[in-house]
Amino acid sequence: MSIEQIKDTNFQQDVIDDSNNQPVLVDFWAEWCGPCKALGPILENIATEFEGKIKVKKINIDENPSTPANYGIRSIPTIMIFKDGAVANTKIGLSSEADIKDWINSQL
């Protein structure tokens, strides 16, 4: 399962509206961010393993500055889980795959 890249313009539809049907994990990242690049393969694995339970999407904060500003993103990587149209939980910084899976499971 590939991770969908989203933009400011479709955030409402692709994340907020989608999260009413299924939780959505959003990765706020940037090209220059080393820890963000390390998180990429972990999220690919999670997208595959949790397919049907949670959707995984990414938003580049440099190309899409409005959404990170709206959610007060101050450091990256930041991952957020959206459920029922709102932020359910936030995790800041790079974590192990096991930690992220435990965190997701606690939100499902």
Secondary structure in CASP SS format (residue, H / E / C, confidence):
PFRMAT SS
TARGET T0000
AUTHOR 0000-0000-0000
METHOD secondary structure of the structure
MODEL  1
M C 1.00
S C 1.00
I C 1.00
E E 1.00
Q E 1.00
I E 1.00
K C 1.00
D H 1.00
T H 1.00
N H 1.00
F H 1.00
Q H 1.00
Q H 1.00
D H 1.00
V H 1.00
I H 1.00
D H 1.00
D H 1.00
S H 1.00
N H 1.00
N C 1.00
Q C 1.00
P C 1.00
V E 1.00
L E 1.00
V E 1.00
D E 1.00
F E 1.00
W E 1.00
A C 1.00
E C 1.00
W C 1.00
C C 1.00
G H 1.00
P H 1.00
C H 1.00
K H 1.00
A H 1.00
L H 1.00
G H 1.00
P H 1.00
I H 1.00
L H 1.00
E H 1.00
N H 1.00
I H 1.00
A H 1.00
T H 1.00
E H 1.00
F C 1.00
E C 1.00
G C 1.00
K C 1.00
I C 1.00
K E 1.00
V E 1.00
K E 1.00
K E 1.00
I E 1.00
N E 1.00
I C 1.00
D C 1.00
E C 1.00
N C 1.00
P C 1.00
S H 1.00
T H 1.00
P H 1.00
A H 1.00
N H 1.00
Y C 1.00
G C 1.00
I C 1.00
R C 1.00
S C 1.00
I C 1.00
P C 1.00
T E 1.00
I E 1.00
M E 1.00
I E 1.00
F E 1.00
K E 1.00
D C 1.00
G C 1.00
A E 1.00
V E 1.00
A E 1.00
N E 1.00
T E 1.00
K E 1.00
I E 1.00
G C 1.00
L C 1.00
S C 1.00
S C 1.00
E H 1.00
A H 1.00
D H 1.00
I H 1.00
K H 1.00
D H 1.00
W H 1.00
I H 1.00
N H 1.00
S H 1.00
Q H 1.00
L C 1.00
END
